[in-house]
Amino acid sequence: MKLVTATFLLLCLIIIVGCSSDPRPQTKIKKDTAVRVLNAAIDIADNKFAFKDLTSTKAFDLFMDDQDHSRAFTDHSKRHQLTPLTKAEKFALLGPFIKQELKLDPAYVRDEMNAWFVAKQDKIGDLQPIIIDLEGDDYGAVVMVLLDSNNKYVSGYNISGGEQPGPTEVGDSLEVYQWKNYAVINKNIITNYQLEKTDYTDTLKHVSLIDSVVYKIEIDNKGRFNKSKLSSKKYTVNDIK
């Protein structure tokens, strides 16, 4: 009888210990790993970048390989291939940016988006700006990331491009779409040009309406991107070739 009782008590103890085990340590391990990746120093050697001190995003026209979208070039000639970011680099350099920009989990940019090193800029005070091209579903942007003296993320900003949902129909006769979006960079001053085009769906009408907005983005010594509107105007163009 004593043996049966002892065996029963032992089984109860095993069940209690098993049920009381907390699965949260695994979650904590995952969180700790994410923190270590974010805090890890990133290698930004000059040879990772296609450009030094880029003055305009119009200087390159991203061209992705049709067969392998992780491969990209500075233009259609494919003479200069861009260096892709590793998953760890995307998580550390773009995770905080995508969380702020699109309100997405940083893991999304790591696992679902492609990114390439484009340019290493001259320092702004103690901050090191780098420029990255980021591409995903209905999204394409040129992002400036500011790093501290240990190459850790300070802040990031979309200096040209962004969400690309495609043309919007206005009634039965008009189609509106993003026509041009580019940036001119002069040290800590970025001028962003956004041009939206409205076309008639009737192909016999060759007049288009252009809505042009110009923004000034100034980077202060704390790494903040301060945006203000410089101008806004509308005009028409004749699209006859």
C-alpha positions in Angstrom: 0.0 0.0 0.0 2.8 2.4 0.9 4.5 1.6 -2.5 1.3 2.4 -4.4 0.8 5.7 -2.5 4.4 6.7 -3.1 4.1 5.9 -6.8 0.9 7.9 -7.0 2.5 10.9 -5.3 5.5 10.8 -7.6 3.2 10.8 -10.7 1.2 13.8 -9.3 4.5 15.7 -8.7 5.6 15.1 -12.3 2.3 16.2 -13.6 2.3 19.4 -11.5 5.9 20.3 -12.5 5.1 19.7 -16.2 1.9 21.8 -16.1 3.6 24.6 -14.2 6.5 24.9 -16.7 6.4 28.4 -18.2 6.8 28.5 -22.0 7.8 32.2 -21.8 11.6 31.6 -21.5 11.6 30.6 -25.2 9.9 33.9 -26.1 12.5 35.7 -23.9 15.3 34.0 -25.8 13.8 35.1 -29.1 13.5 38.7 -27.8 17.0 38.6 -26.5 18.3 37.4 -29.9 16.4 40.3 -31.6 17.9 42.8 -29.2 21.4 41.4 -29.8 20.9 41.8 -33.6 19.7 45.4 -33.3 22.6 46.2 -31.0 25.2 44.5 -33.1 27.7 46.7 -34.9 27.2 46.7 -38.7 30.0 46.6 -41.2 29.7 49.5 -43.6 32.9 49.1 -45.5 33.2 51.4 -48.5 33.2 48.5 -51.0 29.6 47.7 -50.1 28.4 50.8 -51.7 28.0 51.7 -55.4 28.3 55.4 -54.8 30.2 57.8 -52.6 28.4 60.9 -51.5 25.4 60.6 -53.8 24.0 64.0 -54.8 20.7 62.8 -56.4 18.6 59.7 -56.4 18.3 60.3 -60.1 21.9 59.1 -60.5 20.7 55.5 -60.4 17.7 53.6 -61.8 17.3 50.4 -59.8 17.1 47.3 -62.1 16.2 43.9 -60.5 17.1 40.7 -62.2 14.0 39.0 -63.6 15.1 35.5 -62.5 16.5 36.5 -59.1 15.0 39.5 -57.4 17.7 39.6 -54.7 20.1 40.7 -57.5 19.9 44.4 -58.5 21.9 46.8 -60.5 22.4 50.6 -60.7 20.7 50.7 -64.2 19.5 48.6 -67.1 23.0 48.1 -68.4 23.8 45.8 -65.4 27.4 47.2 -65.3 27.3 47.8 -61.6 25.7 45.3 -59.2 24.4 46.5 -55.9 25.3 44.7 -52.7 22.3 43.2 -50.9 21.8 43.5 -47.2 21.8 40.3 -45.2 18.8 39.4 -43.1 20.7 40.6 -40.0 21.6 43.9 -41.7 18.0 44.5 -42.8 16.7 43.8 -39.3 19.2 46.1 -37.7 19.3 49.0 -40.2 15.7 48.9 -41.5 13.7 47.3 -38.8 13.2 50.4 -36.7 12.6 52.4 -39.9 9.9 50.1 -41.3 8.2 50.0 -37.8 7.9 53.8 -37.9 7.2 54.1 -41.6 4.6 51.4 -42.2 3.8 50.3 -38.6 5.1 46.8 -39.4 7.0 44.4 -37.3 10.7 44.7 -38.0 10.7 41.0 -38.9 8.7 41.9 -42.0 11.6 43.8 -43.6 14.0 41.1 -42.7 11.9 38.3 -44.2 9.7 39.8 -46.8 11.6 42.8 -48.4 14.7 43.2 -50.5 17.3 45.9 -49.8 20.6 47.0 -51.3 23.4 49.3 -50.2 23.5 52.3 -52.5 25.7 55.1 -51.2 27.9 56.1 -48.2 27.6 59.8 -47.6 30.0 62.3 -45.9 29.4 62.5 -42.2 27.0 65.0 -40.7 28.8 65.9 -37.4 29.2 62.6 -35.6 26.6 60.8 -37.7 27.2 58.6 -40.6 24.5 58.7 -43.3 24.1 55.7 -45.6 21.6 55.3 -48.4 19.7 52.0 -49.0 17.2 51.0 -51.7 14.3 49.2 -50.2 11.7 47.2 -52.2 8.6 45.2 -51.2 5.0 44.6 -52.3 3.6 47.9 -53.5 6.5 49.7 -51.9 9.8 51.1 -53.2 11.9 53.8 -51.5 15.3 55.2 -51.2 16.0 55.4 -47.5 18.7 57.4 -45.7 19.8 55.8 -42.4 21.9 57.6 -39.8 24.4 55.6 -37.8 26.3 56.6 -34.6 30.0 56.2 -34.1 29.5 52.5 -33.4 27.5 52.0 -36.7 24.3 51.6 -34.8 20.9 52.9 -36.0 20.0 56.4 -34.9 17.2 57.3 -37.3 16.0 56.7 -40.8 13.9 58.6 -43.4 12.3 57.9 -46.8 14.0 60.5 -49.0 12.2 59.5 -52.2 9.6 56.9 -53.3 7.4 55.1 -50.9 4.1 53.3 -51.2 3.2 52.5 -54.9 -0.4 51.4 -55.0 -0.7 52.1 -58.8 -3.0 54.4 -60.8 -6.2 55.7 -59.2 -9.2 56.2 -61.4 -11.1 59.4 -61.0 -14.6 59.0 -62.5 -14.6 57.4 -65.9 -12.3 59.9 -67.6 -9.2 60.4 -65.5 -6.3 58.4 -64.1 -3.9 59.7 -61.4 -0.5 58.2 -60.6 2.9 59.0 -59.2 4.9 60.3 -62.1 8.3 61.2 -60.5 9.7 61.2 -57.0 13.4 62.0 -56.5 15.7 63.7 -54.1 18.7 66.1 -54.4 21.1 65.8 -51.5 23.5 68.5 -50.3 25.1 67.5 -47.0 22.4 67.7 -44.4 19.8 69.3 -46.7 17.6 67.0 -48.9 15.2 68.4 -51.4 12.4 66.0 -52.4 10.5 66.5 -55.6 7.1 64.7 -55.9 5.2 65.0 -59.2 1.8 63.4 -59.6 0.3 63.1 -63.1 -3.3 63.1 -64.2 -4.1 61.7 -67.7 -7.3 61.3 -69.6 -8.3 57.7 -70.2 -9.3 58.9 -73.7 -6.0 58.3 -75.6 -7.0 61.0 -78.1 -6.5 63.6 -75.5 -2.8 64.3 -75.0 -2.9 67.0 -72.3 -1.8 65.9 -68.8 -2.1 67.8 -65.5 1.0 67.8 -63.3 0.7 68.4 -59.5 4.2 69.3 -58.3 5.2 69.5 -54.6 8.7 70.2 -53.3 9.8 69.5 -49.8 12.9 70.5 -47.8 14.2 67.9 -45.3 16.9 69.2 -43.0 18.9 66.9 -40.7 19.9 68.4 -37.4 22.8 67.4 -35.1 20.6 64.9 -33.2 19.7 63.0 -36.3 16.2 64.3 -36.7 14.7 64.8 -40.2 12.8 68.1 -40.2 10.4 68.4 -43.2 8.9 71.5 -44.6 7.1 72.4 -47.8 9.0 74.7 -50.2 6.5 75.0 -53.1 3.4 73.5 -54.6 2.0 74.2 -58.1 -0.1 72.7 -60.9 0.5 72.9 -64.6 -0.3 71.1 -67.8 1.9 69.4 -70.4 1.3 68.3 -73.9 2.1 64.6 -74.3 2.2 64.5 -78.0 5.5 62.8 -79.1 
